[in-house]
């Protein structure tokens, strides 16, 4: 067994305190910068605002997200699509 599996999942202590305190409702989501925190089963049904480096992104935790990291659902880069076919190139062919 590797050492990482012995250590257990990482969850930010302050984040865990806020969830156990009753925060995380839709009207008052939990604001966090802890993108590396894993999502335990007690986070299911809670609302978070996860920082992506520029703004806070709304994340609602479902059962499928358990075991993943909060940062996986708050994208840091905007995807603008793959390159488009330019009209000039079509005319040349």
C-alpha positions in Angstrom: 0.0 0.0 0.0 1.4 3.4 -1.0 1.8 6.2 1.5 -0.8 8.4 -0.2 -3.6 5.9 0.5 -2.6 5.8 4.2 -2.8 9.5 4.6 -6.5 9.8 3.5 -8.3 12.5 1.6 -7.4 16.2 2.0 -10.2 18.5 3.0 -9.5 22.0 4.1 -10.3 22.3 7.9 -12.0 25.7 7.6 -14.2 24.5 4.7 -15.2 21.4 6.8 -16.1 23.6 9.8 -18.3 25.8 7.6 -20.2 22.8 6.1 -20.7 21.3 9.6 -21.9 24.6 10.9 -24.8 24.6 8.5 -23.6 26.9 5.7 -23.8 26.0 2.1 -27.5 26.8 1.3 -28.4 28.3 -2.0 -29.0 31.7 -0.4 -25.6 31.7 1.4 -23.0 29.6 -0.5 -19.6 28.8 1.0 -16.9 31.0 -0.6 -13.6 29.2 -0.9 -10.1 29.5 -2.4 -9.3 25.8 -1.5 -9.5 24.3 -5.0 -7.4 21.3 -3.9 -9.9 20.0 -1.3 -11.5 16.7 -2.1 -15.3 16.4 -2.0 -16.4 14.1 0.9 -20.0 12.7 1.0 -21.1 15.3 3.5 -20.7 18.1 0.9 -23.5 16.6 -1.3 -26.3 19.1 -1.7 -24.2 22.1 -0.7 -23.5 25.2 -2.7 -19.9 26.6 -3.1 -18.3 29.5 -4.7 -14.9 28.3 -5.9 -12.3 30.8 -6.9 -10.8 30.2 -10.4 -8.0 32.9 -10.2 -10.2 35.7 -11.4 -13.8 35.3 -10.1 -15.8 32.9 -8.0 -17.7 30.2 -9.9 -20.9 28.7 -8.5 -20.6 24.9 -7.9 -23.5 22.7 -6.6 -22.1 19.4 -5.3 -23.9 16.2 -6.5 -23.2 12.5 -5.7 -21.2 12.1 -8.9 -18.6 14.6 -7.7 -17.6 12.7 -4.5 -13.9 11.9 -4.5 -13.0 14.7 -7.0 -11.4 18.0 -6.2 -13.4 21.3 -6.0 -11.1 22.9 -8.5 -12.1 20.4 -11.2 -15.5 22.2 -11.5 -14.2 25.7 -11.6 -12.4 26.1 -14.9 -9.4 28.5 -15.0 -9.3 29.0 -18.7 -12.1 29.8 -21.2 -12.5 27.5 -24.2 -13.2 29.6 -27.2 -13.5 26.7 -29.7 -11.2 25.2 -32.2 -10.0 27.0 -35.3 -12.6 27.9 -37.9 -12.3 27.5 -41.6 -11.5 30.9 -43.1 -13.5 32.0 -46.2 -10.3 33.0 -48.0 -8.9 29.5 -47.8 -12.0 28.0 -49.3 -11.9 30.4 -52.3 -8.3 29.4 -53.1 -9.1 25.7 -53.4 
